[in-house]
């Protein structure tokens, strides 16, 4: 029987979010209902509220979450009621051209639930990234549930569902950071600092954190950055070169998503080095680089979408590292809040006061 629960709804572009009653149907074939235990407040949710993703209002926000499977529909074998799971927005199809070529991390036809959650008047909701986890319970495709060690803290584990995975994956999966490499990370919010952590996990010898905020740089240092550069006080490209024997970094990860910082990343890398764009730009942004420089500097210019992760592979591995004390996910949880505090959390995010606010149920 369908259930009524409380969830955070964005009704219209730019309007403050509100808590409303939503209707969660019983899971159909290939679907699961998850009792949400924790959900991080991610910048993508704010993008939805601001109309920066699409205009399919009203949205049920929230996607960076962990919880317990309550029920499953017909044909579901990968998870069962009682399983502790991290929700993901890359439920691979296994049939698209990327999956058939052995590259499921690039799946072009990821699954979402077929049924719609609604408001009590029947208005269909658009769940953020196909998840909608700022709610006591949510309906997802079963493939969006990745089973992990239930001993992990839900508030920390859920962050792998988006931002922390995006940053760690940008370093490990997309940037292919290796032992002894030099890495620069431009932009030290939640994703950028996760990239710092990923670079250290991969064995980088030098990790240079770049930002305009000394507080964020201090956090980056506590998470493993070996050097910090405040780009308000000087040219970050020159600073990165000075710290790398005049050469530039082997891998530069741009976690801001702006043309000017992307250009800095481009020129701050070594010859034949790699630039990874993980910061999310807006549609009107453009870059203007001399094509001769693109050719002459060689290397690779990459974008990293969800850290090029494969949830079934990466989530359990990273939770194991967390449980061993080798990955400090707790450090990314700045505060835990109630469902009613999401709008305030957006304000704190805008001012750069937090790595992550996490709604705990």
SVG drawing of the C-alpha trace seen along z (x, -y; Angstrom):
<svg xmlns="http://www.w3.org/2000/svg" viewBox="-6 -39 69 51">
<polyline fill="none" stroke="black" stroke-width="0.4" points="0.0,0.0 1.3,-3.5 2.8,-5.4 2.7,-9.1 5.9,-10.7 7.4,-14.1 9.8,-15.5 11.5,-18.7 9.9,-20.1 11.1,-22.9 7.8,-24.2 9.2,-26.9 12.5,-28.5 14.2,-30.4 11.5,-29.9 12.4,-28.7 11.9,-25.0 9.1,-23.6 8.3,-20.4 5.2,-18.7 3.5,-15.3 4.5,-13.0 3.1,-9.7 5.5,-6.9 4.0,-3.9 4.8,-0.3 7.8,0.8 7.1,2.2 9.2,4.6 12.9,3.7 12.2,1.0 12.9,0.6 11.6,-1.6 14.4,-2.9 14.0,-4.3 16.4,-7.2 18.7,-7.6 20.9,-10.5 21.2,-12.8 23.8,-15.4 22.9,-18.9 24.7,-19.0 25.1,-22.0 23.3,-20.1 20.1,-20.3 20.5,-24.1 20.9,-24.0 17.6,-22.2 15.9,-24.7 17.3,-27.5 16.2,-26.0 19.8,-25.3 19.1,-21.6 15.7,-21.7 12.3,-23.2 10.4,-20.0 9.0,-21.5 8.0,-20.5 11.2,-18.7 11.7,-16.3 15.2,-17.3 18.0,-15.3 20.2,-12.6 23.4,-12.1 22.0,-9.5 22.2,-6.3 19.5,-4.2 17.9,-0.8 15.9,1.1 12.3,1.4 10.8,3.4 11.5,4.5 9.5,5.2 9.3,8.3 12.6,9.5 14.9,7.7 17.8,9.9 20.7,7.5 19.3,6.1 16.8,7.3 14.8,5.7 17.1,4.8 20.2,4.1 22.1,1.0 22.7,-0.9 24.2,-4.0 21.9,-5.5 23.5,-6.2 22.5,-7.9 24.4,-5.6 22.3,-2.4 24.0,-0.8 21.8,0.8 24.2,3.5 23.0,3.1 24.0,-0.3 27.1,-0.7 29.3,-1.8 28.3,1.2 28.7,3.7 32.2,2.3 33.1,3.0 32.8,-0.6 29.8,-0.5 31.0,-3.6 30.0,-5.6 26.6,-3.9 24.4,-6.0 21.0,-4.6 21.0,-4.5 17.9,-3.3 15.4,-5.2 12.2,-4.1 9.4,-3.8 6.6,-4.9 6.3,-8.5 6.1,-9.7 3.5,-12.4 2.0,-15.1 -1.2,-14.2 -3.2,-15.9 -1.6,-13.6 0.9,-16.1 3.9,-14.1 7.3,-14.9 10.6,-15.0 13.2,-13.4 16.6,-15.0 19.0,-12.8 16.2,-10.2 16.5,-9.7 14.7,-12.4 16.1,-11.6 15.2,-14.7 12.3,-12.4 11.7,-9.9 11.3,-7.2 12.0,-7.2 11.3,-5.0 14.3,-4.2 15.4,-1.6 16.9,1.3 20.1,0.7 20.4,-2.6 21.0,-0.8 24.6,0.2 24.9,2.5 27.7,1.7 28.9,2.5 26.0,1.6 28.5,0.6 29.3,-2.6 27.8,-5.9 24.9,-6.8 25.8,-10.5 29.3,-9.7 28.5,-6.9 25.8,-8.8 28.4,-11.4 29.8,-8.8 26.5,-9.0 27.7,-12.2 30.2,-14.9 32.9,-12.9 32.8,-10.2 33.0,-12.9 36.2,-14.3 37.9,-11.1 37.0,-9.6 38.3,-12.7 41.7,-11.9 41.8,-8.1 39.5,-7.2 39.6,-10.1 43.0,-11.7 44.7,-8.3 46.9,-9.8 49.8,-7.5 52.5,-7.0 54.9,-9.9 52.8,-12.2 52.3,-15.9 48.7,-17.0 47.1,-20.5 43.5,-20.9 41.9,-24.3 38.8,-24.9 38.6,-23.4 35.0,-23.0 33.6,-19.5 34.4,-18.1 37.8,-19.7 38.8,-18.5 37.6,-15.1 40.0,-15.3 42.8,-16.1 41.9,-13.0 41.8,-10.9 45.2,-12.1 46.7,-11.1 45.0,-7.7 46.5,-7.2 50.0,-7.8 50.6,-11.4 53.9,-12.8 52.8,-16.4 49.2,-17.7 48.8,-21.5 45.5,-22.9 44.4,-26.2 41.6,-28.5 40.8,-32.1 39.6,-31.1 42.2,-30.4 39.7,-28.4 39.2,-26.0 42.9,-25.8 43.4,-24.8 40.8,-22.1 42.6,-20.9 45.8,-20.7 44.2,-18.7 42.9,-16.3 46.3,-15.7 47.4,-18.7 51.1,-19.1 51.1,-22.7 48.4,-25.5 48.1,-28.5 45.8,-31.4 45.1,-32.7 43.9,-36.0 47.5,-36.9 49.2,-35.8 49.2,-33.9 48.3,-30.3 49.9,-29.1 53.3,-30.5 52.9,-29.2 52.1,-25.7 55.1,-25.8 57.4,-27.0 56.3,-24.1 57.0,-21.6 60.5,-22.6 59.2,-25.0 57.3,-22.3 53.7,-22.3 51.7,-19.5 51.3,-16.1 47.5,-16.3 45.5,-19.4 41.9,-19.0 39.6,-22.0 36.8,-21.8 35.3,-25.2 33.7,-25.0 34.6,-28.5 36.5,-29.5 39.2,-31.5 40.0,-28.6 40.0,-26.1 42.5,-28.3 44.6,-28.3 44.4,-24.5 45.4,-24.2 48.6,-26.3 49.4,-24.9 50.0,-21.3 53.3,-19.9 53.8,-19.1 51.9,-16.0 50.1,-16.4 46.3,-15.9 43.6,-18.4 40.4,-17.1 37.3,-19.3 35.0,-18.2 33.5,-21.6 30.2,-22.0 29.9,-25.0 26.8,-26.8 25.4,-26.7 26.6,-30.1 30.2,-29.6 32.9,-29.5 36.6,-29.0 39.1,-30.6 42.5,-28.8 45.0,-29.1 44.7,-25.9 48.5,-25.8 48.8,-25.6 46.3,-22.7 48.4,-20.9 51.8,-21.9 51.3,-21.0 50.0,-17.5 48.6,-15.4 44.9,-15.0 42.0,-17.3 39.2,-15.4 35.9,-15.9 34.9,-13.8 31.2,-13.0 30.4,-11.4 34.1,-10.7 33.8,-8.2 32.7,-5.8 31.1,-2.4 29.1,-2.3 29.1,1.5 32.9,1.4 33.8,-1.8 31.3,-2.3 32.1,0.9 35.9,0.4 35.8,-3.1 33.6,-2.1 36.1,0.6 38.8,-2.1 36.6,-4.3 36.1,-1.4 39.9,-0.8 40.5,-4.4 42.3,-5.1 39.6,-7.4 38.1,-10.1 34.6,-10.5 33.5,-11.9 35.7,-15.0 33.3,-16.0 30.3,-16.2 30.4,-19.7 27.0,-19.5 23.9,-17.3 20.6,-19.0 16.8,-18.3 14.8,-18.1 13.3,-21.5 16.8,-23.1 17.6,-22.4 16.8,-26.0 19.2,-27.3 21.8,-24.8 21.6,-26.2 22.4,-29.6 25.4,-28.3 26.6,-26.5 26.4,-29.7 28.6,-31.5 31.2,-28.6 30.7,-27.8 30.4,-24.0 31.9,-21.1 28.6,-19.3 25.4,-19.8 23.8,-16.4 20.1,-15.8 19.7,-13.0 16.4,-11.2"/>
</svg>
